[in-house]
Amino acid sequence: MLPNFLVVGAAKSGTTSLYNYLKQHPDIYMSPVKEPYFFSFINEQVVLKGPHDAKTQEGIISDLNEYKRLFSAVKNEKAIGECSNSYLYFYEKSSRNIKRFIPQCKIIIILRNPVERTFSHYTQHKMIGHENLSFRNALEKEKEREIAGWRWHYQYIGQSMYYNQVKWYMENFGKENVRVFLFEELKNGPLKLMEEIFNFLKVSNFNISNYDKAFNISGEPRIKILHNLLINKENNNIKNISKIFPKAYRRKVYDYIFKKNIGRIEMTKEDKQYLKVIFRDDIINLQSLINKNLSAWLS
């Protein structure tokens, strides 16, 4: 059993929300592992050399039989899927592997203003302690980090260059099998967007819940000591404190405290303008390709 649709990215564009919404539908089965990255690394002995790459490396599934086991619990669901943002970034080799194993696969892509996506990805890394450089310095280090073997998540600009990525999928799977959505559409009209996706997957419409919940937030901790305690889930103090709450509410309490402790980081005008110049041509080309008005991304 293999999936018949994939959410391929982009990272920090709402893929976690899509994954959680899709899981709610009774006729859709989603891999219990959100990002197995299988089609990007089939049969590869992956070695990631960045200082915080161990967890990502451990989570990569490159063996076909292990990947198939993710879908062993499929029953009568019509749509079977998974969600790995590496498929968009590594679009050439990922799409070749997808085409080899599931040639009729449907592809879902969701994109965010590349300036915002780039900064959001950076702030997420700052939040979890995986980035210690300033924003501009981190952008300037992308090529160096890539050559050094750091995971692709540090390609902040590289993951935001959508045109060739989307074009490749459309050319290899046919426009009728690829749907491109925008982060703004998910944010402003999640029910309408999900109805379009359900229609694309040929399942009935379904009233999703928790569509006003923010998943996978990023920002800067207001109280760093508290934040470090929260993200260190093996910390005995946190374990002991959490026991005062009923088990059913621990996750809710954790999520509430975690989100309340995250403050928004603002991008400087200079950095915003710097990125707008970098992305301008890519946005203009993408706009024609997907036939969507992206003027707000250019302004």
Buried (B, 14 or more C-beta within 10 A) or exposed (E): EBBBBBBBBBBBBBBBBBBBBBBBBEBBBBBEBBBBBBBBBBEEEBEBEBEBBEEBBEEBBBEEEEBEBBBEEEEEBBBBBBBBBBBBBBBEBBBEBBBEBBEEBBBBBBBBBBBBBBBBBBBBBBBEEBBEEEBEEBBEBBEEBBEEEBBBBBBBBBBBBBBBBBBBBBEBBEEEBBBBBBBBBBEEEBEEBBBBBBEBBEBEEBEBEEBEEEEBBBBBBEEEEBBEBBBEEEEEEBEEEBEEEEEEEEEEBBBEEBEEBBEEBEBEEEBEEBBBEBBEEBBBBBBEBBEBEBEEBEE
